Amino acid sequence: MKQALRYFFKFLLILLAPPIIYLVLALIGSIIPVNSNPETKNAEIDIYLYKQDMHTDILLPLNSEIIKWDRIFKPEHTLSNPQNSEFIGFGWGDLNFYRNTPQWKDLKLDVAFKALLLRSQSALHTRFYEKIPSSENLVKISVSEDQYKKLTEYILETVDAENKSKIKPVSDLHYYQDDAFYLAETSFHLFKTCNTWTNSALKASGLRACLWTPFPQGIFFQYKN
C-alpha cells in the first residue's frame, strides 16, 4: 500500500510539475520590467491596450501621417465595410483557435492542445472602431513618432507586408461585422501566445513591457500606475 501511494505521488508530481513551472516562469517574467523608462519626448500619438477575457489587442489611430491602415487592411474586407472608423485594433493568435473559439466559453481541449503544442498557421485579427470602447480594461499610452513607426513595422512584419496591396483576408472568418483576419508569420505555441505577441510589440517599439508573459495580466501589471 505504501509503495502504491509512493508511485501515485510520483506520478502526480510528474503530472503537475510542468504547469507549475510554466506558471512560475510566467509570474517571474511578468514582474520583470523592460523599457521601464521609455522616451516620452514628443509623445503625441495615443494608442491603447484593450483586454478582452484572456486576450489583449492594440488599438491604433486608423490614419496618421505615418501610416494609413485602411489602405492595407481595408474596410471592404469586413462584412459591414465601415466608413466612419477612427481606430483599428490588432491582435494575433492561432488561426485554428480563432476559427473554433469565437468566445472563451467555446474553448475545446483538443483545439487548445493543438494551438499550444503543435506548429500551426497563425493569423492577425483586425477590427475597426468608430471610437475607443468604454472599458476598465483599457490603457492609454502616449507614444512618439519613432515609437509608433517601430510599432507599425512590427505589425506589418507579422503579415510579411512587403507588397501591401496584395494582403488578402481569410475568407469566411469573422467575429463581428467590422473585423477581418489575415494569415500571419510565425506559429502560436506555449511560449508565444496572443499576449506574448502584444508584449513583444511594446518591447520592439521601446515602450514599457515585461520580460515575458503568456497572459494579459503581465502586460497590464506594467501599466498599473
MIDO-345828 format. One record per residue: x, y, z of N, C-alpha, C in turn; residue number from 1. Coordinates in steps of 0.05 Angstrom, whole numbers, plus 32768, in hexadecimal, padded with zeros to 4 digits. Atoms other than C-alpha are relative to their C-alpha. Example, Ala and Ser with C-alpha at 12.3 -4.5 7.8 and 13.67 -1.06 7.14 Angstrom:
BEGIN
REC:n.u:n.v:n.w:ca.u:ca.v:ca.w:c.u:c.v:c.w:pos
REC:8012:7FE8:8000:80F6:7FA6:809C:8012:8018:8000:1
REC:7FF0:7FE8:7FFF:8111:7FEB:808F:7FF1:8016:800E:2
! end
This chain:
BEGIN
REC:n.u:n.v:n.w:ca.u:ca.v:ca.w:c.u:c.v:c.w:pos
REC:8010:7FE8:8000:8000:8000:8000:8011:8019:8000:1
REC:7FEE:7FE9:7FFF:8038:8030:8012:800E:8004:7FE5:2
REC:7FF2:7FFE:801A:805C:8020:7FD1:7FED:800B:7FEB:3
REC:8013:7FF6:8014:801D:802C:7FA9:7FFB:801E:8004:4
REC:8003:7FE3:7FFB:8014:8070:7FCB:8018:800F:7FF7:5
REC:7FE8:7FF3:8008:805C:8081:7FBD:8000:8004:7FE2:6
REC:8001:7FFE:801D:8053:8072:7F73:7FEB:8014:7FF7:7
REC:8016:7FED:8007:8012:809A:7F72:800A:801D:8003:8
REC:7FF7:7FE5:7FFB:8033:80D7:7F90:8016:8008:7FEC:9
REC:7FEB:7FFB:8014:806E:80D1:7F60:7FF2:8007:7FE5:10
REC:800F:7FFB:8018:803D:80CE:7F26:7FF2:801C:8001:11
REC:800D:7FE6:7FFC:8017:810A:7F42:8014:8017:7FFD:12
REC:7FEC:7FEC:8002:8057:8131:7F48:8009:8005:7FE3:13
REC:7FF9:7FFE:801C:806B:8122:7F01:7FEB:800E:7FF0:14
REC:8017:7FF4:800E:8026:8136:7EE9:7FFD:801E:8006:15
REC:8005:7FE4:7FF8:8023:8178:7F0F:8018:8012:7FFD:16
REC:7FE8:7FF0:8001:806B:818E:7F0A:8001:8013:7FE7:17
REC:7FFE:7FED:8018:8069:81AA:7EC1:7FEE:8018:8002:18
REC:8010:7FE8:7FFE:802C:81D7:7ECB:8008:8013:8017:19
REC:7FF7:7FF0:7FEA:8047:81EF:7F0E:8018:8010:7FF8:20
REC:7FE8:7FF2:8009:808B:8200:7EF0:7FF8:8015:7FEC:21
REC:8008:7FEC:8014:8068:8223:7EB6:7FF4:8019:800D:22
REC:800D:7FE9:7FF2:803E:824E:7EE5:8015:8010:8010:23
REC:7FEB:7FF1:7FF1:807B:825F:7F0F:8011:8011:7FED:24
REC:7FF1:7FF1:8015:80A2:8274:7ED0:7FEF:8018:7FF7:25
REC:8011:7FEA:8008:8066:829E:7EBB:7FFF:8016:8015:26
REC:8001:7FEC:7FEB:8063:82C0:7EFE:801A:8010:8001:27
REC:7FE6:7FF2:8000:80AE:82CF:7EFE:8003:8013:7FE8:28
REC:7FFE:7FEF:8019:80AC:82E8:7EB6:7FEE:8018:8001:29
REC:8013:7FEA:7FFF:8070:8314:7EC5:8009:8017:8011:30
REC:7FF9:7FEB:7FED:808F:833A:7EFE:801B:800D:7FFA:31
REC:7FE6:7FF4:8008:80D2:8347:7EDC:7FFA:8015:7FEA:32
REC:8007:7FEB:8014:80CA:838A:7EB6:8015:8002:7FEA:33
REC:7FEF:7FFA:8017:80E7:839A:7E72:7FF8:801C:7FF6:34
REC:8005:7FE4:8008:80EE:83E2:7E59:7FEF:800E:8016:35
REC:800F:7FF5:7FEA:80D7:83F9:7E9E:7FFF:801E:8000:36
REC:8000:7FE3:8003:80E9:8441:7E8D:8001:8008:7FE3:37
REC:7FFF:7FFA:801D:80D5:844A:7E44:8002:801D:7FFA:38
REC:7FFD:7FE4:8009:80E3:8489:7E1E:7FE4:800D:7FFE:39
REC:801A:7FF3:7FFF:80A9:84B9:7E2A:8000:801B:7FF1:40
REC:7FFE:7FE8:800F:80C2:84F4:7E01:7FF0:7FFE:7FE6:41
REC:8010:7FFE:8018:8091:8508:7DCA:7FED:7FE7:7FFE:42
REC:8013:8016:8000:8062:84CF:7DDF:7FE4:800B:7FFC:43
REC:8019:7FF2:8006:8025:84EB:7DBB:7FEB:7FEE:7FF2:44
REC:8013:8013:800D:8004:84AD:7D9D:7FF5:7FED:8016:45
REC:800C:8011:7FEC:7FD3:8488:7DC9:7FF8:7FE5:7FF5:46
REC:8008:801B:8007:7FCD:843D:7DC4:7FF4:7FF3:8019:47
REC:800E:800C:7FEA:7FA6:840C:7DF0:8005:7FE2:8001:48
REC:8000:801D:7FFC:7FAD:83C7:7E0E:7FE4:7FF9:800A:49
REC:801C:8008:7FFA:7F69:83A4:7E12:7FFF:7FE3:8006:50
REC:8002:801C:7FF7:7F5F:8365:7E3A:7FE3:7FF6:7FFE:51
REC:801A:800D:8001:7F25:8337:7E29:8003:7FE3:8008:52
REC:7FFC:801B:7FF5:7F21:82F8:7E53:801E:7FFB:8004:53
REC:7FE4:8007:7FFD:7F67:82D9:7E4C:8011:800A:7FE8:54
REC:7FF2:7FF6:8019:7F7B:82FF:7E0D:8004:801E:8001:55
REC:7FFA:7FE3:8001:7F9B:8343:7E03:8004:800A:7FE3:56
REC:7FFD:7FF3:801A:7F93:836F:7DC5:800F:801A:8003:57
REC:7FF5:7FE5:8001:7FB9:83AD:7DB1:7FEE:8011:7FED:58
REC:8011:7FEE:8010:7F8C:83E6:7D99:8010:8019:7FF8:59
REC:7FF0:7FEA:800C:7FAB:841A:7D6B:7FEF:8013:7FF0:60
REC:800F:7FEE:8011:7F94:8458:7D46:7FFF:7FF4:7FE3:61
REC:8003:800D:801A:7F79:8441:7D03:8012:800E:7FEB:62
REC:7FF0:7FF1:8014:7F9D:8478:7CDC:8012:8015:800F:63
REC:7FED:7FEC:7FF5:7FDA:84A3:7CED:8013:8007:7FE9:64
REC:7FEC:7FF9:8014:8013:84C4:7CC8:8014:7FE9:7FFC:65
REC:7FED:8017:8002:803B:8484:7CD5:7FF5:7FEA:7FEF:66
REC:800C:8016:800F:800B:8451:7CB9:7FE2:8003:7FFF:67
REC:801D:8001:8003:7FC5:844A:7C9F:7FF8:7FE2:7FFF:68
REC:8004:801C:7FFD:7FB0:8406:7CB7:7FEA:7FF5:7FED:69
REC:8016:8009:8011:7F70:8403:7C8D:8007:7FFD:7FE3:70
REC:7FF6:8006:801B:7F9A:8401:7C4D:800C:7FE5:7FFF:71
REC:7FF4:801B:7FFF:7FB7:83BF:7C64:7FEC:7FEC:8009:72
REC:8015:8011:7FF5:7F82:839F:7C8F:7FE5:800E:7FFB:73
REC:8016:7FEF:800B:7F46:83B8:7C68:7FE5:7FFA:800D:74
REC:801B:8003:7FF5:7F00:83C4:7C83:7FEF:7FEC:7FF0:75
REC:8010:8013:8010:7EE3:839C:7C49:8007:7FE3:8005:76
REC:7FFA:801C:7FF8:7F05:835E:7C65:7FEE:7FF6:8016:77
REC:8013:8007:7FEB:7ED1:8360:7C9D:7FE4:7FFA:7FF4:78
REC:801C:8005:8009:7E87:834E:7C99:7FF1:801A:7FFC:79
REC:8010:7FE8:8001:7E6E:8395:7CA4:800D:8017:7FF1:80
REC:7FF1:7FEB:800E:7EA3:83BF:7C80:7FFD:801B:800D:81
REC:8004:7FE6:7FF0:7EA5:83F6:7CB6:800F:8017:7FF3:82
REC:7FF4:7FE9:800C:7EB4:843C:7C9D:8006:8016:8013:83
REC:7FFD:7FEA:7FED:7EB5:8466:7CDC:8013:7FF8:8017:84
REC:7FEE:800A:7FEB:7EEB:8441:7D04:8016:8014:8006:85
REC:7FEA:7FEF:7FF7:7F1F:8468:7D2C:8018:7FEF:800A:86
REC:7FEB:8011:7FF5:7F46:842D:7D48:7FFF:7FE4:7FF4:87
REC:7FFF:801C:8008:7F5C:83E7:7D35:800E:7FF0:8015:88
REC:7FF4:8011:7FEC:7F6B:83AE:7D64:800F:7FE9:7FF4:89
REC:7FF0:8016:8009:7FA0:8379:7D5B:8005:7FEB:8016:90
REC:7FF9:8016:7FEE:7FA8:8335:7D7C:800A:7FE9:7FEF:91
REC:7FF3:8016:800E:7FCD:82F6:7D6A:7FFA:7FE6:800F:92
REC:8005:801A:7FF3:7FC0:82AC:7D76:8000:7FE9:7FED:93
REC:8001:8018:8010:7FB8:8266:7D5C:7FE7:8000:7FEF:94
REC:8016:7FFF:8013:7F8C:8262:7D1E:7FEA:7FEB:8007:95
REC:8013:8015:7FF9:7F6B:8220:7D32:7FF1:8007:801A:96
REC:800C:7FF8:7FE7:7F5F:823B:7D78:7FEB:8016:7FFA:97
REC:8013:7FEB:8007:7F3E:8279:7D5A:7FE7:7FF4:7FF3:98
REC:8017:800C:800E:7F12:824E:7D2E:7FED:7FF2:8013:99
REC:8011:8011:7FEF:7EF9:8222:7D66:7FF9:800B:801B:100
REC:8005:7FF4:7FE5:7EF9:8251:7DA2:7FF8:801D:7FFE:101
REC:8008:7FE4:8001:7ED2:8291:7D94:7FFD:800C:801B:102
REC:8002:7FF7:7FE4:7EC6:8296:7DDF:800E:7FEB:8011:103
REC:7FF2:8013:7FEF:7EEC:8277:7E19:7FEF:7FE9:800A:104
REC:8012:8016:7FF8:7EAF:824E:7E2C:7FFF:7FEA:7FEB:105
REC:8000:8013:8015:7EB8:822B:7DE9:801A:7FEF:7FFF:106
REC:7FE6:800D:8000:7EFE:8213:7DFB:7FFD:7FE2:8003:107
REC:8000:801D:7FFF:7F0A:81C9:7DED:801D:7FF7:8006:108
REC:7FE5:8009:7FF8:7F44:81A1:7E0A:8012:7FF9:7FE9:109
REC:7FEF:8008:8017:7F5C:8185:7DC7:8009:8018:7FF1:110
REC:7FF9:7FE7:800E:7F5C:81CB:7DA8:8017:800E:800F:111
REC:7FEB:7FF4:7FF0:7F85:81E7:7DE2:801A:7FF0:7FFF:112
REC:7FE8:8011:8001:7FB5:81AC:7DE0:800F:8004:7FE6:113
REC:7FF3:7FFB:801A:7FC2:81B5:7D95:800D:801B:7FFF:114
REC:7FF6:7FE4:8001:7FCC:8200:7D9D:801A:8002:8011:115
REC:7FEA:7FFC:7FED:7FFC:81FA:7DD8:8018:7FEE:7FFA:116
REC:7FEA:8014:8002:8025:81BD:7DC5:8007:7FF8:7FE4:117
REC:7FFA:8008:801B:8022:81B4:7D7A:8004:8018:7FEE:118
REC:7FFA:7FEA:8012:803E:81E0:7D43:7FE8:8003:7FED:119
REC:8017:7FFB:8010:8005:8201:7D1D:8000:801C:7FF5:120
REC:8002:7FE6:800C:7FF0:823D:7CF4:7FF5:8014:8013:121
REC:800A:7FEA:7FEF:7FE7:827F:7D19:7FF1:8014:7FEF:122
REC:8010:7FEC:800E:7FBB:82BA:7D08:8001:801B:800F:123
REC:8003:7FE5:7FF5:7FB7:8305:7D13:7FE3:8007:7FFF:124
REC:801D:7FF8:7FFF:7F72:831D:7D29:7FFF:801E:8001:125
REC:8004:7FE3:8000:7F5D:8364:7D19:7FE3:8006:8004:126
REC:801C:7FF7:7FFC:7F1F:838A:7D2E:7FFF:801F:7FFF:127
REC:8003:7FE3:8002:7F07:83D1:7D1D:7FEE:800A:8017:128
REC:800F:7FF4:7FEA:7EED:83FF:7D54:7FFA:801D:7FF8:129
REC:8007:7FE4:8003:7EC7:8440:7D4D:800B:8011:8016:130
REC:7FF5:7FF3:7FE9:7EDF:8453:7D92:800C:7FEB:8013:131
REC:7FF4:8012:7FED:7F08:8435:7DCA:7FEB:7FF5:8013:132
REC:8015:800C:7FEE:7EDD:8404:7DF3:8003:800B:801C:133
REC:8000:7FF8:7FE4:7ECA:8419:7E38:8003:7FE6:8011:134
REC:7FFB:8019:7FF1:7EE9:83E4:7E65:8015:8005:8015:135
REC:7FEC:7FFD:7FEB:7F10:83DE:7EA5:8019:7FEF:7FF9:136
REC:7FEA:8011:8009:7F3D:83AC:7E80:800E:800E:7FE8:137
REC:7FF4:7FF0:8016:7F5C:83E4:7E56:8016:8011:800B:138
REC:7FE9:7FEF:7FF8:7F9F:8407:7E5C:8008:8011:7FE9:139
REC:7FF7:7FEE:8014:7FB2:8445:7E35:801E:8005:8003:140
REC:7FE3:7FFB:8000:7FFB:844E:7E21:8006:8015:7FEC:141
REC:7FF7:7FEB:8013:8018:848D:7E02:801C:7FF9:7FF6:142
REC:7FE7:8008:800C:8050:847D:7DD2:800A:8015:7FEC:143
REC:7FF4:7FEE:8013:8080:84A3:7DA6:7FFD:7FF5:7FE4:144
REC:8001:8009:801C:8083:849F:7D5A:8013:7FE9:7FFC:145
REC:7FED:8015:8003:80C1:8474:7D5E:7FF6:7FE6:800C:146
REC:800B:8018:7FF4:80A0:8443:7D8E:7FE8:7FF5:7FF0:147
REC:8017:8009:8010:8061:8441:7D63:800A:7FF3:7FE6:148
REC:7FF5:800C:8019:808B:8433:7D24:8009:7FE4:8006:149
REC:7FF6:801B:7FF8:80AC:83F8:7D48:7FE8:7FED:8004:150
REC:8018:8010:7FFB:8067:83DF:7D5D:7FF3:7FF8:7FE6:151
REC:800C:8006:801A:804C:83E3:7D16:8011:7FEB:7FF1:152
REC:7FEE:8013:800D:808A:83BE:7CFC:7FFC:7FE4:800C:153
REC:8004:801A:7FF3:807E:8386:7D2F:7FE6:7FF3:7FF6:154
REC:801A:800B:8009:8035:837E:7D1A:8002:7FF7:7FE3:155
REC:7FFE:8007:801C:8045:837F:7CD0:8012:7FE7:7FFC:156
REC:7FEF:8018:8002:807C:834B:7CDA:7FF0:7FE7:8008:157
REC:8010:8016:7FF7:8048:831F:7CFB:7FF2:7FF3:7FE8:158
REC:800D:800A:8017:8025:8318:7CB8:8012:8000:7FE7:159
REC:7FED:7FFF:8016:8064:831E:7C8E:7FF6:8013:7FE9:160
REC:800E:7FEE:8012:8046:835C:7C6D:8014:800F:7FEE:161
REC:7FEE:7FF2:8013:807C:836B:7C39:7FF0:800C:7FE9:162
REC:8011:7FF5:8014:8047:8373:7C04:7FE4:8004:800D:163
REC:8018:7FFB:7FF0:800F:8394:7C2B:7FE6:7FFD:7FF1:164
REC:8018:8001:8010:7FDE:8395:7BF2:7FF6:7FE4:7FFB:165
REC:8007:801C:8005:7FDD:8349:7BEE:7FF6:7FF2:801A:166
REC:8009:800D:7FE8:7FC8:833C:7C36:7FE3:7FFA:7FFE:167
REC:801C:8008:8003:7F88:8314:7C34:7FF6:7FF4:801B:168
REC:800B:800B:7FE7:7F5A:8301:7C6E:7FFB:7FE2:7FFE:169
REC:8009:801C:7FFF:7F4B:82BB:7C84:7FE2:7FFF:7FFA:170
REC:801D:8000:8008:7F09:82AA:7C63:7FEF:7FF2:8014:171
REC:8015:800C:7FEF:7ECB:8299:7C8B:8008:7FFE:801D:172
REC:7FF9:8000:7FE4:7EE9:82AA:7CCE:7FFC:801C:800B:173
REC:8005:7FE6:7FF3:7ECC:82E4:7CF7:7FF4:7FFA:801B:174
REC:800D:8000:7FE5:7EBA:82EF:7D40:7FEA:8015:8001:175
REC:8012:7FE9:7FFF:7E96:8331:7D33:7FFB:8009:7FE4:176
REC:8006:7FF4:801A:7E7A:835A:7CFA:8018:8011:7FF5:177
REC:7FEB:7FED:8008:7EB8:8387:7CFA:801C:7FF5:8004:178
REC:7FE5:800B:7FFC:7EF3:8357:7D00:8008:7FEE:7FE9:179
REC:7FF6:8012:8015:7F1F:832C:7CD4:8019:7FF2:800B:180
REC:7FE8:800F:7FF9:7F57:82F9:7CDA:8013:7FFD:7FE8:181
REC:7FEB:8002:8015:7F99:82F3:7CB3:8015:7FEB:8009:182
REC:7FEC:8013:7FFA:7FCB:82BB:7CAF:801A:800E:8009:183
REC:7FE9:7FF3:7FF3:8008:82CB:7CDA:8018:7FEE:8000:184
REC:7FE7:800E:7FFE:8050:82B7:7CE2:8003:7FF4:801C:185
REC:7FF9:800E:7FE7:806C:828A:7D19:7FE8:7FF0:800B:186
REC:8014:8012:7FF6:8045:8257:7D41:7FFA:8006:801E:187
REC:8009:7FFE:7FE5:801D:825D:7D81:8009:7FE7:800F:188
REC:7FF9:8017:7FF0:8037:8230:7DB9:8000:8007:801D:189
REC:8001:7FFD:7FE3:803D:8228:7E04:800F:8018:800A:190
REC:7FF0:7FEA:7FF7:8072:825D:7E09:7FFD:8019:7FEF:191
REC:8007:7FE9:8010:8057:828C:7DD4:7FE2:8001:7FFC:192
REC:801D:7FFE:8001:800E:829C:7DE1:7FF8:801B:7FF5:193
REC:800A:7FE6:800A:7FE2:82D6:7DCB:800A:8017:8011:194
REC:7FF7:7FEB:7FEE:7FF8:82FD:7E08:801F:8004:7FFE:195
REC:7FE3:7FFE:8005:8042:82ED:7DFB:8005:8012:7FE8:196
REC:7FFE:7FEF:8018:8038:830C:7DB6:7FFD:801D:8006:197
REC:8005:7FE4:7FF8:801B:834C:7DD4:8017:800B:8010:198
REC:7FEA:7FF8:7FEF:8052:834F:7E08:8019:8005:7FF0:199
REC:7FE9:7FFD:8011:8087:8345:7DD3:7FFE:8019:7FEE:200
REC:8004:7FE8:800F:8068:837D:7DAA:8008:8019:8010:201
REC:7FF9:7FEA:7FEE:8070:83AC:7DE5:801F:8001:8003:202
REC:7FE3:8001:7FFD:80B8:8396:7DF0:800E:800A:7FE7:203
REC:7FF3:7FF8:8019:80CA:839E:7DA7:7FFD:801E:7FFA:204
REC:8005:7FE3:8005:80AE:83E5:7DA8:800D:8011:8015:205
REC:7FF3:7FF0:7FEB:80D6:83FA:7DE5:7FED:8009:8015:206
REC:8014:7FF9:7FEC:8098:83FC:7E10:8001:7FED:8018:207
REC:7FFF:8010:7FE7:808E:83E2:7E56:7FF2:7FE5:7FFC:208
REC:800A:801B:8003:8084:8397:7E58:800C:7FEF:8016:209
REC:7FF3:8012:7FED:8097:835A:7E80:8012:7FED:7FF1:210
REC:7FED:8012:800D:80CD:8327:7E72:7FF2:7FEC:7FEE:211
REC:800F:8014:8010:809C:82F1:7E5C:7FE6:7FFA:800F:212
REC:8019:8008:7FF4:8054:82E0:7E68:7FEE:7FF2:7FEC:213
REC:8014:800C:8012:8021:82B1:7E4A:7FE4:800A:8006:214
REC:801A:7FF7:7FF6:7FE8:82D5:7E6F:7FFE:801F:7FFE:215
REC:8003:7FE2:8001:7FCA:831C:7E6A:8008:800D:801A:216
REC:7FF9:7FF4:7FE6:7FD6:8327:7EB4:801D:800A:8002:217
REC:7FE4:7FF8:8000:8021:832B:7EA9:8004:801A:7FF2:218
REC:7FFD:7FE6:800F:8019:8364:7E77:7FF4:8016:8011:219
REC:800E:7FEB:7FF1:7FE7:838B:7EA1:800D:8006:801B:220
REC:7FF1:7FFC:7FE7:8011:8382:7EDF:8014:8017:7FFD:221
REC:7FEC:7FEB:8005:8045:83B0:7EBF:7FF4:801B:7FFD:222
REC:800E:7FE6:8004:8011:83E6:7EB5:7FEC:8005:8016:223
REC:8014:7FFE:7FEA:7FED:83E1:7EF8:8001:801C:800D:224
REC:7FFD:7FE5:7FF4:8008:8426:7F0E:7FFE:8015:7FEA:225
! end
